[in-house]
Amino acid sequence: MYFIYSFLMGLAALLLTPYWLVKGLRHGKYLSNIGERLGFSFPALDKLPANSSGAIWIHAVSVGEALSGVTLARRLKEAYPERPLIVSTTTMTGQALARERIPFADAIIYFPLDWAFCVRRALTAVRPSLVLVLETEIWPNFLREAGRRKIPVVFVSGRISDRSFARYQSYLGVFGFFLRPFLRNALSNASAFLMQSEKDAERVRALGAPAHRVQVSGNLKYDLELPSPTPLSNWFAAEIKRSGRSPVIVAGSVVATEEPHALIAFGTLEGEYPKSLLVLAPRKPECFDAAAEFIDESHRKFIRRSRLPIPGPASKQSDGNSNAATIPDDITVLLLDSIGELASLYGLADGAFVGGSLVSSGGHNILEPAAFGKIPVFGPSMENFAEIASRFVTAGAAIQVESPEDVGVAWIELFRDPERMKRMSETARQLVANSRGATDRAMVEIAKRLDGAAR
């Protein structure tokens, strides 16, 4: 079974090689980390002591998973300071955010491609006592090789979205004779599945996870840490106060082709609030230039964060002096073409839009603005966060709309009714606060396995 799977992986890689080459040459993707993905070289691990072992390896696919794992990673480092903490990601944006938000990790690497020889090299290099996979990325060869070495693998904050489960079901319907026993065998190598909800638990059992290893422990995303102020947020707070710009709208995690929708929504608001200011934050770096073109085509004046004479988020020295730069009155958009600074700006927003929701992308995490007491406004496509979105909308802590114009109208109605806005803001903040605890439950399960390994 594993031979057939690896063969198909190789065939897919061969077919995708031209795409990877083009992306690598244009955007620096894939080629820069191919050594780590193949398991040949992990420069970050070279800095660890030669005799270091017993590492805790946390795998976070991309930005969302890396953000959700910050609190867990910090707790693990505090509880097990003698163990190296290794964090891996799959995407470049996840890698950049992990470096920014988890600087206390002993090493941050790329996850290996799921061929046996890549996985073996990675496991040999990291020497983990425990692997934690945030959410539910199922890599059969990785699970098999970890199982052979008796390395516990725990899925934490596991989730299987409607879209993913439907895809699995369609594949099982056609290739069930092969896929069903293959998945069952692969999943049997995991030690535990700590799922976000009962629905997620039922789904992973249906895919073949051993029922006695599956439990519901909650969503790590509710345990997120609010970020400290950055040089940019310090400057921005002083600048909007100086210039009297209001309301400030933050459109975060906007995906490709969604930028015009965000600009339409903001244009609706501008009709009533001419001194409003939009912070437009594309989800991925490769969309930064396209976003700038969309803004330019809308005949708006804007500034790019990358051209501001303000240090990046990792810099600690900043007095928030607005003399560093100013926002002229005719500027209506700040294009946030950076990674790791969005969260700190949510705290300064009057209104928030969560991207990936006005196009068929499945939506993004609404909890970051909600934790600041900002009311998340989002579009109809929220399949990836359906449970959270439904919960917040039902509680009156978020607003879901159908069109870009509706987003703008939602903001206007909130600003016209301060009492409603205050009530919804507090509900959003309380929902996040009352839902915390997944990290504590995960720590209990992790301790069982690490203590057992030590004995």
MARSE-251661 format. One record per residue (C-alpha): x, y, z; residue in three letters. Coordinates in Angstrom, 3 decimals, m for minus. Layout:
BEGIN
c1:X; c2:Y; c3:Z; res:Ala
...
***
This chain:
BEGIN
c1:0.000; c2:0.000; c3:0.000; res:Met
c1:2.755; c2:2.429; c3:0.952; res:Tyr
c1:4.675; c2:1.668; c3:m2.239; res:Phe
c1:1.662; c2:2.603; c3:m4.363; res:Ile
c1:1.133; c2:5.774; c3:m2.314; res:Tyr
c1:4.805; c2:6.800; c3:m2.654; res:Ser
c1:4.733; c2:6.044; c3:m6.389; res:Phe
c1:1.684; c2:8.280; c3:m6.846; res:Leu
c1:3.387; c2:11.001; c3:m4.777; res:Met
c1:6.416; c2:10.768; c3:m7.047; res:Gly
c1:4.268; c2:10.919; c3:m10.174; res:Leu
c1:2.450; c2:13.992; c3:m8.857; res:Ala
c1:5.784; c2:15.644; c3:m8.021; res:Ala
c1:7.043; c2:14.955; c3:m11.533; res:Leu
c1:3.960; c2:16.502; c3:m13.103; res:Leu
c1:4.152; c2:19.536; c3:m10.799; res:Leu
c1:7.881; c2:20.158; c3:m11.313; res:Thr
c1:7.387; c2:22.822; c3:m14.036; res:Pro
c1:4.927; c2:24.694; c3:m11.772; res:Tyr
c1:7.346; c2:24.530; c3:m8.835; res:Trp
c1:10.204; c2:25.785; c3:m10.998; res:Leu
c1:8.196; c2:28.752; c3:m12.256; res:Val
c1:7.019; c2:29.630; c3:m8.742; res:Lys
c1:10.531; c2:29.191; c3:m7.408; res:Gly
c1:12.071; c2:31.505; c3:m9.993; res:Leu
c1:9.343; c2:34.133; c3:m9.721; res:Arg
c1:8.676; c2:34.217; c3:m5.989; res:His
c1:11.540; c2:32.308; c3:m4.388; res:Gly
c1:9.152; c2:29.564; c3:m3.297; res:Lys
c1:10.017; c2:25.854; c3:m3.010; res:Tyr
c1:13.599; c2:26.067; c3:m4.308; res:Leu
c1:14.956; c2:27.868; c3:m1.258; res:Ser
c1:13.812; c2:25.128; c3:1.122; res:Asn
c1:14.098; c2:22.045; c3:m1.055; res:Ile
c1:17.099; c2:20.754; c3:0.930; res:Gly
c1:15.064; c2:20.657; c3:4.126; res:Glu
c1:11.977; c2:19.252; c3:2.413; res:Arg
c1:14.074; c2:16.364; c3:1.071; res:Leu
c1:15.688; c2:15.841; c3:4.475; res:Gly
c1:19.245; c2:16.519; c3:3.269; res:Phe
c1:20.063; c2:19.629; c3:5.279; res:Ser
c1:18.630; c2:21.371; c3:8.343; res:Phe
c1:20.891; c2:24.380; c3:9.048; res:Pro
c1:18.833; c2:25.455; c3:12.069; res:Ala
c1:19.477; c2:22.103; c3:13.750; res:Leu
c1:23.242; c2:22.530; c3:13.409; res:Asp
c1:23.090; c2:25.119; c3:16.201; res:Lys
c1:21.812; c2:22.544; c3:18.703; res:Leu
c1:24.260; c2:20.697; c3:20.980; res:Pro
c1:25.554; c2:17.525; c3:19.362; res:Ala
c1:24.176; c2:15.358; c3:22.163; res:Asn
c1:20.735; c2:16.994; c3:22.252; res:Ser
c1:17.882; c2:14.515; c3:22.045; res:Ser
c1:14.372; c2:14.040; c3:23.281; res:Gly
c1:13.075; c2:17.001; c3:21.290; res:Ala
c1:9.452; c2:18.089; c3:21.135; res:Ile
c1:8.527; c2:18.607; c3:17.492; res:Trp
c1:5.506; c2:20.794; c3:16.707; res:Ile
c1:4.273; c2:20.824; c3:13.110; res:His
c1:2.130; c2:23.760; c3:12.002; res:Ala
c1:1.249; c2:23.768; c3:8.304; res:Val
c1:0.922; c2:27.500; c3:7.710; res:Ser
c1:m0.052; c2:30.814; c3:9.294; res:Val
c1:m3.276; c2:29.736; c3:11.004; res:Gly
c1:m1.786; c2:26.678; c3:12.641; res:Glu
c1:1.378; c2:28.543; c3:13.670; res:Ala
c1:m0.723; c2:31.235; c3:15.338; res:Leu
c1:m2.849; c2:28.675; c3:17.150; res:Ser
c1:0.235; c2:26.894; c3:18.451; res:Gly
c1:2.030; c2:29.875; c3:20.020; res:Val
c1:0.569; c2:29.425; c3:23.502; res:Thr
c1:1.094; c2:25.657; c3:23.461; res:Leu
c1:4.690; c2:26.087; c3:22.298; res:Ala
c1:5.400; c2:28.591; c3:25.073; res:Arg
c1:3.863; c2:26.316; c3:27.723; res:Arg
c1:5.929; c2:23.379; c3:26.489; res:Leu
c1:9.154; c2:25.362; c3:26.596; res:Lys
c1:8.384; c2:26.477; c3:30.145; res:Glu
c1:7.439; c2:22.958; c3:31.298; res:Ala
c1:10.321; c2:21.138; c3:29.541; res:Tyr
c1:13.200; c2:23.641; c3:29.237; res:Pro
c1:15.745; c2:20.839; c3:28.942; res:Glu
c1:14.126; c2:19.488; c3:25.767; res:Arg
c1:14.809; c2:21.146; c3:22.394; res:Pro
c1:11.628; c2:22.641; c3:20.932; res:Leu
c1:11.509; c2:22.237; c3:17.158; res:Ile
c1:8.788; c2:23.887; c3:15.062; res:Val
c1:8.130; c2:22.975; c3:11.427; res:Ser
c1:5.896; c2:24.513; c3:8.795; res:Thr
c1:5.065; c2:23.712; c3:5.194; res:Thr
c1:4.637; c2:27.214; c3:3.756; res:Thr
c1:6.992; c2:30.199; c3:3.624; res:Met
c1:4.383; c2:32.461; c3:5.240; res:Thr
c1:3.996; c2:29.970; c3:8.085; res:Gly
c1:7.776; c2:29.866; c3:8.437; res:Gln
c1:8.025; c2:33.679; c3:8.638; res:Ala
c1:5.242; c2:33.903; c3:11.196; res:Leu
c1:6.698; c2:31.091; c3:13.314; res:Ala
c1:10.035; c2:32.911; c3:13.432; res:Arg
c1:8.254; c2:36.073; c3:14.531; res:Glu
c1:5.812; c2:34.632; c3:17.074; res:Arg
c1:7.795; c2:31.626; c3:18.390; res:Ile
c1:11.321; c2:33.062; c3:18.707; res:Pro
c1:11.953; c2:30.909; c3:21.787; res:Phe
c1:11.931; c2:27.714; c3:19.684; res:Ala
c1:15.340; c2:26.069; c3:19.460; res:Asp
c1:14.929; c2:25.567; c3:15.717; res:Ala
c1:12.355; c2:26.309; c3:13.017; res:Ile
c1:12.479; c2:24.051; c3:9.967; res:Ile
c1:10.447; c2:22.944; c3:6.964; res:Tyr
c1:8.463; c2:19.707; c3:7.217; res:Phe
c1:9.830; c2:16.914; c3:5.006; res:Pro
c1:8.112; c2:15.710; c3:1.881; res:Leu
c1:6.212; c2:12.499; c3:2.589; res:Asp
c1:8.607; c2:10.022; c3:1.051; res:Trp
c1:10.140; c2:7.470; c3:3.381; res:Ala
c1:13.760; c2:8.516; c3:2.748; res:Phe
c1:12.928; c2:12.208; c3:3.430; res:Cys
c1:11.043; c2:11.373; c3:6.600; res:Val
c1:13.770; c2:9.076; c3:7.923; res:Arg
c1:16.430; c2:11.757; c3:7.457; res:Arg
c1:14.231; c2:14.355; c3:9.188; res:Ala
c1:13.467; c2:12.105; c3:12.150; res:Leu
c1:17.152; c2:11.251; c3:12.494; res:Thr
c1:18.094; c2:14.938; c3:12.427; res:Ala
c1:15.426; c2:16.115; c3:14.887; res:Val
c1:15.536; c2:13.076; c3:17.244; res:Arg
c1:12.105; c2:13.785; c3:18.751; res:Pro
c1:10.577; c2:12.130; c3:21.782; res:Ser
c1:7.179; c2:13.435; c3:20.719; res:Leu
c1:5.624; c2:14.914; c3:17.573; res:Val
c1:2.607; c2:17.202; c3:17.776; res:Leu
c1:0.661; c2:17.812; c3:14.565; res:Val
c1:m1.559; c2:20.881; c3:14.817; res:Leu
c1:m4.975; c2:20.331; c3:13.239; res:Glu
c1:m5.043; c2:17.292; c3:10.945; res:Thr
c1:m2.404; c2:16.879; c3:8.252; res:Glu
c1:m2.279; c2:13.157; c3:7.535; res:Ile
c1:1.074; c2:12.098; c3:6.056; res:Trp
c1:1.106; c2:8.268; c3:5.931; res:Pro
c1:4.851; c2:7.728; c3:5.485; res:Asn
c1:5.674; c2:10.136; c3:8.291; res:Phe
c1:3.231; c2:8.375; c3:10.631; res:Leu
c1:4.569; c2:4.960; c3:9.631; res:Arg
c1:8.234; c2:5.883; c3:10.158; res:Glu
c1:7.471; c2:7.545; c3:13.498; res:Ala
c1:5.552; c2:4.435; c3:14.537; res:Gly
c1:8.488; c2:2.201; c3:13.606; res:Arg
c1:10.733; c2:4.290; c3:15.877; res:Arg
c1:8.102; c2:4.255; c3:18.622; res:Lys
c1:7.855; c2:8.057; c3:18.548; res:Ile
c1:4.398; c2:9.146; c3:19.773; res:Pro
c1:2.522; c2:11.368; c3:17.318; res:Val
c1:m0.372; c2:13.368; c3:18.749; res:Val
c1:m2.809; c2:15.359; c3:16.634; res:Phe
c1:m3.715; c2:18.474; c3:18.621; res:Val
c1:m6.726; c2:20.696; c3:17.922; res:Ser
c1:m7.662; c2:18.254; c3:15.189; res:Gly
c1:m10.145; c2:19.412; c3:12.589; res:Arg
c1:m11.621; c2:17.944; c3:9.415; res:Ile
c1:m13.572; c2:20.575; c3:7.510; res:Ser
c1:m16.743; c2:19.913; c3:5.541; res:Asp
c1:m14.793; c2:20.329; c3:2.307; res:Arg
c1:m11.986; c2:17.956; c3:3.333; res:Ser
c1:m14.379; c2:15.313; c3:4.640; res:Phe
c1:m16.450; c2:15.467; c3:1.452; res:Ala
c1:m13.258; c2:14.984; c3:m0.564; res:Arg
c1:m12.252; c2:11.983; c3:1.550; res:Tyr
c1:m15.724; c2:10.519; c3:1.152; res:Gln
c1:m15.626; c2:10.881; c3:m2.629; res:Ser
c1:m12.201; c2:9.207; c3:m2.797; res:Tyr
c1:m13.367; c2:6.412; c3:m0.495; res:Leu
c1:m16.410; c2:5.912; c3:m2.680; res:Gly
c1:m14.190; c2:5.183; c3:m5.696; res:Val
c1:m10.978; c2:3.784; c3:m4.188; res:Phe
c1:m12.308; c2:2.470; c3:m0.885; res:Gly
c1:m10.938; c2:m1.037; c3:m1.479; res:Phe
c1:m7.419; c2:0.446; c3:m1.261; res:Phe
c1:m7.815; c2:3.749; c3:0.550; res:Leu
c1:m9.866; c2:2.573; c3:3.529; res:Arg
c1:m7.370; c2:m0.022; c3:4.848; res:Pro
c1:m4.492; c2:2.282; c3:3.928; res:Phe
c1:m5.874; c2:5.173; c3:5.992; res:Leu
c1:m6.746; c2:2.844; c3:8.853; res:Arg
c1:m3.189; c2:1.516; c3:8.885; res:Asn
c1:m1.621; c2:4.991; c3:8.680; res:Ala
c1:m3.807; c2:6.462; c3:11.421; res:Leu
c1:m3.134; c2:3.501; c3:13.706; res:Ser
c1:0.438; c2:4.829; c3:14.044; res:Asn
c1:m0.762; c2:7.970; c3:15.854; res:Ala
c1:m0.921; c2:7.873; c3:19.651; res:Ser
c1:m3.829; c2:10.254; c3:20.147; res:Ala
c1:m6.283; c2:12.476; c3:18.315; res:Phe
c1:m7.285; c2:15.546; c3:20.350; res:Leu
c1:m10.095; c2:16.911; c3:18.196; res:Met
c1:m11.769; c2:20.318; c3:18.281; res:Gln
c1:m15.376; c2:19.089; c3:18.356; res:Ser
c1:m17.474; c2:15.949; c3:18.479; res:Glu
c1:m18.111; c2:16.283; c3:14.736; res:Lys
c1:m14.364; c2:16.284; c3:14.078; res:Asp
c1:m13.979; c2:13.272; c3:16.374; res:Ala
c1:m16.680; c2:11.356; c3:14.486; res:Glu
c1:m15.053; c2:12.194; c3:11.167; res:Arg
c1:m11.552; c2:11.050; c3:12.095; res:Val
c1:m13.033; c2:7.803; c3:13.461; res:Arg
c1:m14.864; c2:7.350; c3:10.155; res:Ala
c1:m11.540; c2:7.708; c3:8.328; res:Leu
c1:m10.076; c2:4.872; c3:10.383; res:Gly
c1:m8.570; c2:6.361; c3:13.541; res:Ala
c1:m8.725; c2:3.918; c3:16.481; res:Pro
c1:m11.809; c2:4.991; c3:18.447; res:Ala
c1:m10.146; c2:4.606; c3:21.858; res:His
c1:m7.444; c2:7.124; c3:20.885; res:Arg
c1:m9.878; c2:9.865; c3:19.865; res:Val
c1:m11.170; c2:12.500; c3:22.270; res:Gln
c1:m12.595; c2:16.013; c3:22.141; res:Val
c1:m10.285; c2:18.577; c3:23.758; res:Ser
c1:m11.249; c2:21.890; c3:22.159; res:Gly
c1:m9.715; c2:24.403; c3:19.794; res:Asn
c1:m6.242; c2:25.843; c3:20.449; res:Leu
c1:m7.169; c2:28.955; c3:18.502; res:Lys
c1:m9.223; c2:30.197; c3:21.468; res:Tyr
c1:m6.052; c2:30.171; c3:23.584; res:Asp
c1:m4.241; c2:32.628; c3:21.337; res:Leu
c1:m1.991; c2:35.196; c3:22.944; res:Glu
c1:m2.696; c2:38.819; c3:22.093; res:Leu
c1:0.466; c2:40.211; c3:20.489; res:Pro
c1:2.616; c2:42.878; c3:22.052; res:Ser
c1:2.712; c2:46.281; c3:20.334; res:Pro
c1:5.095; c2:46.460; c3:17.382; res:Thr
c1:7.014; c2:49.465; c3:16.052; res:Pro
c1:4.377; c2:49.715; c3:13.320; res:Leu
c1:1.393; c2:49.595; c3:15.683; res:Ser
c1:3.010; c2:52.183; c3:17.968; res:Asn
c1:3.544; c2:54.515; c3:15.017; res:Trp
c1:0.077; c2:53.834; c3:13.581; res:Phe
c1:m1.673; c2:54.555; c3:16.880; res:Ala
c1:0.114; c2:57.891; c3:17.179; res:Ala
c1:m0.483; c2:58.761; c3:13.533; res:Glu
c1:m4.239; c2:58.137; c3:13.470; res:Ile
c1:m4.551; c2:60.180; c3:16.657; res:Lys
c1:m2.531; c2:63.026; c3:15.140; res:Arg
c1:m4.391; c2:63.034; c3:11.830; res:Ser
c1:m7.862; c2:62.399; c3:13.256; res:Gly
c1:m8.487; c2:59.556; c3:10.797; res:Arg
c1:m11.622; c2:57.603; c3:11.688; res:Ser
c1:m12.993; c2:55.017; c3:11.423; res:Pro
c1:m10.034; c2:52.698; c3:10.858; res:Val
c1:m10.885; c2:49.467; c3:9.057; res:Ile
c1:m8.581; c2:46.448; c3:9.032; res:Val
c1:m9.231; c2:43.930; c3:6.248; res:Ala
c1:m7.084; c2:40.953; c3:7.208; res:Gly
c1:m6.056; c2:37.721; c3:5.467; res:Ser
c1:m7.469; c2:38.905; c3:2.132; res:Val
c1:m6.832; c2:36.272; c3:m0.534; res:Val
c1:m6.002; c2:36.603; c3:m4.219; res:Ala
c1:m8.753; c2:38.337; c3:m6.283; res:Thr
c1:m10.579; c2:39.336; c3:m3.091; res:Glu
c1:m8.852; c2:42.717; c3:m2.884; res:Glu
c1:m11.373; c2:44.466; c3:m5.186; res:Pro
c1:m14.207; c2:43.208; c3:m2.953; res:His
c1:m12.530; c2:44.678; c3:0.126; res:Ala
c1:m12.075; c2:47.987; c3:m1.703; res:Leu
c1:m15.745; c2:48.027; c3:m2.740; res:Ile
c1:m16.783; c2:47.419; c3:0.867; res:Ala
c1:m14.542; c2:50.250; c3:2.022; res:Phe
c1:m15.903; c2:52.536; c3:m0.709; res:Gly
c1:m19.414; c2:51.970; c3:0.630; res:Thr
c1:m18.232; c2:53.126; c3:4.052; res:Leu
c1:m16.354; c2:56.126; c3:2.670; res:Glu
c1:m19.586; c2:57.625; c3:1.340; res:Gly
c1:m20.622; c2:58.327; c3:4.918; res:Glu
c1:m17.202; c2:58.545; c3:6.587; res:Tyr
c1:m14.821; c2:60.439; c3:4.264; res:Pro
c1:m11.956; c2:60.431; c3:6.810; res:Lys
c1:m11.946; c2:56.650; c3:7.100; res:Ser
c1:m8.742; c2:54.673; c3:6.534; res:Leu
c1:m8.330; c2:51.108; c3:5.299; res:Leu
c1:m5.536; c2:48.713; c3:6.259; res:Val
c1:m5.484; c2:46.056; c3:3.544; res:Leu
c1:m3.543; c2:42.928; c3:4.536; res:Ala
c1:m3.124; c2:40.261; c3:1.815; res:Pro
c1:m2.792; c2:36.704; c3:3.086; res:Arg
c1:0.321; c2:35.773; c3:1.080; res:Lys
c1:3.440; c2:37.715; c3:0.037; res:Pro
c1:3.005; c2:36.788; c3:m3.623; res:Glu
c1:m0.236; c2:38.807; c3:m3.573; res:Cys
c1:1.352; c2:42.048; c3:m2.346; res:Phe
c1:2.115; c2:43.479; c3:m5.789; res:Asp
c1:m1.243; c2:42.384; c3:m7.223; res:Ala
c1:m2.989; c2:44.080; c3:m4.302; res:Ala
c1:m1.081; c2:47.295; c3:m5.033; res:Ala
c1:m2.274; c2:47.120; c3:m8.651; res:Glu
c1:m5.882; c2:46.635; c3:m7.557; res:Phe
c1:m5.665; c2:49.664; c3:m5.263; res:Ile
c1:m4.117; c2:51.721; c3:m8.044; res:Asp
c1:m6.859; c2:50.651; c3:m10.470; res:Glu
c1:m9.468; c2:51.840; c3:m7.966; res:Ser
c1:m7.931; c2:55.339; c3:m8.296; res:His
c1:m6.938; c2:55.495; c3:m4.644; res:Arg
c1:m3.761; c2:56.824; c3:m3.147; res:Lys
c1:m2.019; c2:54.406; c3:m0.822; res:Phe
c1:1.212; c2:53.716; c3:0.994; res:Ile
c1:2.988; c2:50.397; c3:1.328; res:Arg
c1:4.088; c2:49.368; c3:4.767; res:Arg
c1:7.410; c2:48.166; c3:3.279; res:Ser
c1:8.239; c2:51.740; c3:2.274; res:Arg
c1:7.665; c2:53.241; c3:5.693; res:Leu
c1:10.856; c2:54.142; c3:7.614; res:Pro
c1:9.725; c2:52.027; c3:10.558; res:Ile
c1:11.526; c2:48.909; c3:11.870; res:Pro
c1:9.976; c2:45.489; c3:11.392; res:Gly
c1:8.019; c2:43.606; c3:14.052; res:Pro
c1:11.080; c2:41.933; c3:15.568; res:Ala
c1:12.605; c2:45.296; c3:16.537; res:Ser
c1:12.028; c2:46.192; c3:20.161; res:Lys
c1:13.143; c2:49.830; c3:20.133; res:Gln
c1:10.303; c2:52.116; c3:19.111; res:Ser
c1:8.862; c2:55.130; c3:20.856; res:Asp
c1:5.904; c2:55.443; c3:18.517; res:Gly
c1:7.148; c2:58.816; c3:17.281; res:Asn
c1:4.967; c2:59.834; c3:14.351; res:Ser
c1:7.782; c2:61.994; c3:12.966; res:Asn
c1:9.123; c2:58.820; c3:11.354; res:Ala
c1:6.387; c2:59.050; c3:8.724; res:Ala
c1:2.960; c2:60.571; c3:8.227; res:Thr
c1:m0.211; c2:59.581; c3:6.447; res:Ile
c1:m1.199; c2:62.428; c3:4.101; res:Pro
c1:m4.876; c2:63.346; c3:4.038; res:Asp
c1:m5.315; c2:62.039; c3:0.488; res:Asp
c1:m4.057; c2:58.550; c3:1.425; res:Ile
c1:m6.960; c2:56.206; c3:2.049; res:Thr
c1:m5.246; c2:52.787; c3:2.123; res:Val
c1:m2.275; c2:51.368; c3:4.006; res:Leu
c1:m1.156; c2:48.219; c3:2.186; res:Leu
c1:0.255; c2:45.862; c3:4.808; res:Leu
c1:2.830; c2:44.093; c3:2.652; res:Asp
c1:4.559; c2:42.375; c3:5.581; res:Ser
c1:4.183; c2:39.223; c3:7.659; res:Ile
c1:3.619; c2:39.172; c3:11.404; res:Gly
c1:2.164; c2:42.662; c3:11.921; res:Glu
c1:m1.537; c2:42.186; c3:11.200; res:Leu
c1:m2.537; c2:41.026; c3:14.686; res:Ala
c1:m1.171; c2:44.120; c3:16.413; res:Ser
c1:m3.165; c2:46.369; c3:14.065; res:Leu
c1:m6.456; c2:44.593; c3:14.805; res:Tyr
c1:m6.201; c2:46.141; c3:18.268; res:Gly
c1:m6.387; c2:49.629; c3:16.706; res:Leu
c1:m9.293; c2:48.909; c3:14.367; res:Ala
c1:m12.787; c2:50.354; c3:14.578; res:Asp
c1:m14.043; c2:47.727; c3:12.158; res:Gly
c1:m12.666; c2:44.399; c3:10.967; res:Ala
c1:m13.163; c2:42.282; c3:7.869; res:Phe
c1:m11.871; c2:38.691; c3:7.809; res:Val
c1:m10.769; c2:37.669; c3:4.338; res:Gly
c1:m11.077; c2:34.499; c3:2.345; res:Gly
c1:m14.825; c2:34.812; c3:2.787; res:Ser
c1:m16.075; c2:36.955; c3:m0.116; res:Leu
c1:m14.620; c2:34.485; c3:m2.626; res:Val
c1:m14.783; c2:30.692; c3:m2.552; res:Ser
c1:m11.765; c2:30.191; c3:m0.322; res:Ser
c1:m13.313; c2:28.812; c3:2.884; res:Gly
c1:m12.626; c2:31.792; c3:5.130; res:Gly
c1:m10.043; c2:32.484; c3:7.807; res:His
c1:m9.840; c2:32.659; c3:11.571; res:Asn
c1:m12.108; c2:35.295; c3:13.150; res:Ile
c1:m10.797; c2:34.824; c3:16.689; res:Leu
c1:m7.886; c2:37.249; c3:16.508; res:Glu
c1:m10.017; c2:40.383; c3:15.992; res:Pro
c1:m12.668; c2:38.964; c3:18.343; res:Ala
c1:m10.112; c2:38.567; c3:21.151; res:Ala
c1:m9.471; c2:42.311; c3:20.877; res:Phe
c1:m13.207; c2:42.941; c3:21.143; res:Gly
c1:m13.490; c2:43.805; c3:17.446; res:Lys
c1:m16.633; c2:42.593; c3:15.695; res:Ile
c1:m15.653; c2:40.251; c3:12.841; res:Pro
c1:m17.505; c2:40.918; c3:9.590; res:Val
c1:m17.135; c2:38.256; c3:6.902; res:Phe
c1:m18.709; c2:36.918; c3:3.740; res:Gly
c1:m20.592; c2:33.705; c3:2.933; res:Pro
c1:m17.585; c2:31.398; c3:2.363; res:Ser
c1:m16.587; c2:30.252; c3:5.855; res:Met
c1:m16.497; c2:26.470; c3:5.376; res:Glu
c1:m13.093; c2:26.124; c3:7.044; res:Asn
c1:m14.371; c2:27.845; c3:10.199; res:Phe
c1:m18.049; c2:26.940; c3:9.989; res:Ala
c1:m18.501; c2:26.004; c3:13.659; res:Glu
c1:m16.767; c2:29.115; c3:14.998; res:Ile
c1:m18.522; c2:31.423; c3:12.529; res:Ala
c1:m21.943; c2:29.979; c3:13.333; res:Ser
c1:m21.326; c2:30.238; c3:17.056; res:Arg
c1:m20.327; c2:33.897; c3:16.899; res:Phe
c1:m23.134; c2:34.912; c3:14.557; res:Val
c1:m25.738; c2:33.124; c3:16.694; res:Thr
c1:m24.425; c2:34.826; c3:19.832; res:Ala
c1:m24.555; c2:38.243; c3:18.201; res:Gly
c1:m20.777; c2:38.605; c3:18.258; res:Ala
c1:m20.100; c2:38.663; c3:14.499; res:Ala
c1:m21.832; c2:39.614; c3:11.250; res:Ile
c1:m21.995; c2:37.447; c3:8.147; res:Gln
c1:m23.046; c2:39.080; c3:4.866; res:Val
c1:m23.459; c2:38.127; c3:1.228; res:Glu
c1:m21.683; c2:40.851; c3:m0.745; res:Ser
c1:m18.949; c2:43.513; c3:m0.538; res:Pro
c1:m21.573; c2:46.253; c3:m0.375; res:Glu
c1:m23.185; c2:44.464; c3:2.563; res:Asp
c1:m19.847; c2:44.530; c3:4.402; res:Val
c1:m19.735; c2:48.316; c3:4.076; res:Gly
c1:m23.351; c2:48.653; c3:5.180; res:Val
c1:m22.663; c2:46.449; c3:8.217; res:Ala
c1:m19.873; c2:48.783; c3:9.328; res:Trp
c1:m22.055; c2:51.849; c3:8.821; res:Ile
c1:m24.882; c2:50.365; c3:10.887; res:Glu
c1:m22.465; c2:49.500; c3:13.703; res:Leu
c1:m20.968; c2:52.985; c3:13.813; res:Phe
c1:m24.454; c2:54.527; c3:13.849; res:Arg
c1:m25.406; c2:52.451; c3:16.895; res:Asp
c1:m22.595; c2:52.681; c3:19.507; res:Pro
c1:m24.591; c2:50.759; c3:22.134; res:Glu
c1:m25.075; c2:47.785; c3:19.815; res:Arg
c1:m21.420; c2:47.947; c3:18.826; res:Met
c1:m20.316; c2:47.953; c3:22.458; res:Lys
c1:m22.597; c2:45.026; c3:23.294; res:Arg
c1:m21.385; c2:42.931; c3:20.349; res:Met
c1:m17.747; c2:43.763; c3:21.075; res:Ser
c1:m18.010; c2:42.567; c3:24.654; res:Glu
c1:m19.826; c2:39.393; c3:23.573; res:Thr
c1:m17.049; c2:38.625; c3:21.087; res:Ala
c1:m14.366; c2:39.128; c3:23.722; res:Arg
c1:m16.224; c2:36.985; c3:26.257; res:Gln
c1:m16.825; c2:34.146; c3:23.795; res:Leu
c1:m13.100; c2:33.874; c3:23.229; res:Val
c1:m12.302; c2:34.102; c3:26.951; res:Ala
c1:m14.910; c2:31.496; c3:27.946; res:Asn
c1:m13.733; c2:29.003; c3:25.322; res:Ser
c1:m10.133; c2:28.759; c3:26.434; res:Arg
c1:m8.700; c2:25.561; c3:27.894; res:Gly
c1:m7.634; c2:23.392; c3:24.938; res:Ala
c1:m3.979; c2:24.053; c3:25.738; res:Thr
c1:m4.399; c2:22.822; c3:29.322; res:Asp
c1:m6.066; c2:19.623; c3:28.129; res:Arg
c1:m3.361; c2:19.069; c3:25.513; res:Ala
c1:m0.628; c2:19.560; c3:28.125; res:Met
c1:m2.129; c2:16.765; c3:30.242; res:Val
c1:m1.994; c2:14.311; c3:27.338; res:Glu
c1:1.494; c2:15.430; c3:26.345; res:Ile
c1:2.779; c2:14.965; c3:29.895; res:Ala
c1:1.547; c2:11.351; c3:29.917; res:Lys
c1:3.633; c2:10.540; c3:26.872; res:Arg
c1:6.760; c2:12.498; c3:27.775; res:Leu
c1:6.781; c2:11.165; c3:31.328; res:Asp
c1:6.332; c2:7.655; c3:29.960; res:Gly
c1:9.233; c2:8.168; c3:27.538; res:Ala
c1:11.433; c2:9.462; c3:30.379; res:Ala
c1:10.690; c2:6.373; c3:32.481; res:Arg
***
